[in-house]
């Protein structure tokens, strides 16, 4: 992964964390939208 892609991904994850802190929770869909498909599968989350 290129450096710029990593920075963009880190920014997206930080936004996800902030959203979770504000709401007090995150949905599976919100997490899956940010994580690349090779990081986690829905089966592994359950």
HULINZI-V366560 format. One record per pair of residues at least 24 apart in sequence whose ideal C-beta (glycine too) atoms are under 7 Angstrom apart, sorted by the first residue. I is the first residue (numbers start at 0). J is the second residue. D is the distance in Angstrom with one decimal. If there is no record, write none. Layout:
BEGIN
I & J & D
I & J & D
END
This chain:
BEGIN
none
END
